[in-house]
């Protein structure tokens, strides 16, 4: 009986050299995200970020974590990995932003069964691009190669963000009053929510991904559009106008997210959404009821500002100057049995 050969980590399915190649491949993109507060570089056991003295009198750290959901399945099916990293950053930084916090730094977790260097570098470069758009530093992360945990070609992502806000400037809903306007800002598409339902709709319509929507985009392009990162325009708006609250429209859609930042005793009346082409296609192709659309998808509105009526025109103009289209989508009202009501 022959003796078995000597085992190695590579033979067990983990390629340390591939991991090192990924680190080398992402260094230029990561360097572009570097803020002056970052101490050290990639490769340490922990990432260090110095809070600058005098920047905040009473700083509050705001943290968030998220993933991209089953949009990953579609990205892997299509072989389109460029924007999924932006999605990951957006889902975290847009959440942290809701409380008025400026995102400071970001970490990612990338897990796969067998490391494909080109795909991994593409994804993490996208994460770095998202950090650039948000003005935060990509200070580190983890690339995990775990044989037998994932099917060939599959990977998973998670992100972690920390931001800071002056305690007196935190948005907690206490400034919201009846009569204030809900100013909705356009989304770039479905962002990173509702894709389990989207994939069920696609299963009913094989080949539909190549169809062209009425806005000229293919269905695949519309579904893979990266999530909009609202950080820089929103922070500028906060500095200029009396914003009372903000909401990031993610899982739960319009119905469940806006009310999260409205205090007890108040509710919202929302205009019946006019669905952009992507959402109109999804509703028709999936025979999805209105109420299900409104509580699953952003329906074209990715972020909402709650502010006094007299500030709406100024806010709309400022957002337009930053390339974001916005419009009133509802009003804060006294609460009734239904705190979220649709009109129109």
N, C-alpha and C positions, 0 to 999 in steps of 0.2 A: 504494500500500500504506500503510494508516494506521499511525501509530506506536502501539505498545502504551501503555496508561495507566500512570501511576506506581504502583509497588507499595508496599504498606505491610505491616507485621507483621500487622495485623489481617486483611488480605486473604490473607495466607499461612496464616492459621488460628490465630494466637496473639493473644489479647485481653488486653493488659496491664491495661486497666481492670477486666476481670472478676477478675484476680488481686488487684488492689487492693481490690475489693469483698469478696473472700473474707477478706482480712486484717482488714478492718473488722468483718466478721461474726463472727469468732472471738475478737476481743479480750476481750469480757467473760468468756467461758469460760476463756480462757487466764489471765486475771488471777486467777481463783479458784484456780488451781494454784500460784500464786507462793509460794515459800519465801523466808525472809529472806536466804538465802545467794545468791540470784540477783542479779546486777549488771546493770543496764540493762533494756531491754524488747525487744519484737519489732522487727524491722527492721534489726538490725545484721548485719554480715557474719559474726560469730561470737557464740555465746552464752557468757556468763561466769558461773561459779559459784565462789564463794569457800569453801574448806574452813575451817570455823570453828576457830580455835585452841582447843586443850584438849578438843575433842569426842572425838578419837581420839588415842591415844599413838603408834600405829604403823598408820596407815590403809592399807588395801589397796583399790584401786579394782577393781570387778568390772563388766565390761561385757557386754552381750548385744544381739543383733539378731534379728529374726524378721519374719515376715509373717502373713497370715491364710489362706494357701492358697486352695483353690478354694471355700471358703465364700463368697468374694467373688462367685463366679458365681451362687450361690443368692441372695445379697443383691440382686444386680443384677436377677436374674430376677423376684424378688418386689417389688422397689422398696422394700426395707426396709434402710435405711442407718443407723438410729439406734444400733444396738449394735455395729456392726462395728469402730468405733474403740476400744470397750472391749476387744474381742477382741485388737486389735493391741497395746494396752498390756499386757494380761494375759499374752500369750505371751512378752513380754520381761521384765516385772518378776517374774513367777513363776519364771522361769529364774534370774535374778540372785539371787533370794531363797534358792535352794537352798544356796548357800554361806554363808548367814547374812547377806547384805548388805542394807542398807537402800537401796532405790532413791532416788536423789537427783534426777536429771533425765532427761528424755525428749525425743527429737526424732523427727519423722515425715517420711516422704516419700510424697507423693500425686502420682500420674502419671495423665494422661488424654489422650485425643486432642483433645477440646474441653471446655473448662471449663464445667460447669454450676454456677453459684454456689450455688444452694440445696442441691444434693446435696453439694457439697464442704464447705460450712459445716456441714451435718448430720454428716458423717463426722468432721470435725475437732473439732466440739463433743463428739462421742462420745469421741474421743481425750482431750480435756481432762477429761471425766468420769472416764475410766479413771485418769488421773493423780491426780485428787482421791481416788479410792478407794485408790490405792497410796501416797498421801502424797508424791508426787514432782512436780516442776515441769515443765510443758511449756515448754521454753525456746526452741524454734524448730523449723524444719523447712523443707521445700521443696515447693512446689506447682508441678508441671511440666506445661505444656500442650504436647503433642507431636503435631501433626497427622499422620495416616496411621499412627501407631504402634499405635493402639487402635481397635477398632470403636466405632460410636456407642453411648454409654451405658456403656462399660466404663471402669474405672479400676483402678489397682493401688496397693497400700500396702506400706510397709515401716516398721519402727520400730527405734529405737536407744535403749538405756537404759544409764545408768551408776549404780552403787551403791557403797557403801563399807561395810567391815567392819573391826573391830579384828583385826589379824593373828592374835593369840592366840585369837580367837573363831571363826575360820573353820572351816567344816564341810568336811572333806575325806575323811570315811569312816574315819579312823583311830580314832575312838571307838566304832565299831560292834563289838559282841560277840555271840557265839552266845547265844541265849535272849532277845534283845531282841525287842520286839513291833513289828510294822508297823501303825501306826494310820492307816487310810484315811479321808480327808475327802471328803464327797460332792462331785461335780461338778454343774454346772447343766445338763449335757447333753453333747453331743459336743465341746463347746468349739470348737477350731479345727483338729481333726485327723480324717483319714479321709474328708474330703468328696468326694474323687475316687471312692471306693467308694460313698459314700452317693448320689452323683448317678447312678451306674450302677444302683443299686437303684431309685431314683426313676424312671429311664427304663423300667424293667420295669413300673411301676405308675403310669401316667398318671392324674393327678387325685388321687393319694393325699395330697397336701399338705394338703388340707382335711379329711382323716380325723381323727377324735378318738381319742386314745390312752386307755388305761385310767386315766391320772392326770388326765384332763379337758382336757389341752392338745391343740390341733391339732398335727398332725405338723409343720406349718410353724413354729408357735410353739416347739415343742421343738427343732427344728433351728437356729433363729435365736436361741435364748437366748444372751446374752453369756457369755463365759468368766468364771468366778469369779476374782476377784483375792484371793489369800490373804495378802497382805503384812502388813497390820496385825495380824490375829490370830496369824500365825506369829511375827512379831517379838515380840509380847507373850509367847507361849509360850516362845520362846528365852530371854527374860529371867527366866522363872520356873522352868523345869524343865530337866533334863539331857537335852535332845534331842541324839542322837548323829549323826543325818543326816536329810536330807529329800529327797524326789523329786517333781518336777513330771511328771505323767503326760500326755505329749504324743504325738508320732508314735512308734510302737513300742509304745504301749499299756502295760499292766501288765507284760507279759513282759519288755520291753527297757529300761524306764526305771528301775525300782526297783533292778535289779542294778547299774546304773551307779554307785550310791553305796555299794555293798557291797564291802569290800576282798577281795582274792584270799585264798583259803583258806576263805571263807565263802560261803554261798548263802542262798536264801530258799525257804520253803515257803508257798505262797499258798493260801488257801481258794478253791475254785471260785466265781467270781463269780455272785451272784444278779443277773440283769440287770434294771435299771429298764425301764419300759415302752418308752421310745424304742429302747433297744438290743435288747429282745426283738422289737420290730417289725422292726428292720433285719435281725436274724438270720433271722427267719422269712421275710421278704419277699425276701431275697437268697440264701436257702439257704446261709448262711455258716457254716463249721465253727467249733466252739468255739475251737480254737487260733488261727484267723484273727481271730476277734473279739478275743481277749485280746492279740494283738500288733498290732492296728490301732487299737482304740478304748480309751478310759479305762474303759468298761463301768460308769460311775457313780462312779468314784473319780478325783478330779482332782488330789489332792495326798496325799503320804504322809509321816508322821513315823516315824522309827525311834527308839525310846526304851525304857528299862528297864520291865519289866512293872509294877513298883510305881508308876510314874508315869502309867500309862494312864488310870486313873479320873480323876485330877486333870486331865489334859490333855483328856479327853473333856468334862468339865464346863466347863472354860475355853473350849473351842471352841464349845460349845453356847451359852454366854453371849454369844458373838460371832455367833450365828446360823448356825453351821456344824455339821452333823451328822457325827459320826465314829464309827468302830467298828474293832476289830481285824480285820485281813484276812490276817494271816500272821505268820510267825516267822523270825528269822534262825537259820540252822542251819550246821553244818559242811558244806563244799562236797563234792559228789560229782561224778560225770561230768556230771550236769545241775545247773547252779547255780540254775536256776529250776524248781521243781516245784510242781504243783497237787495239792491233796488234796480229797477229798470228791466 
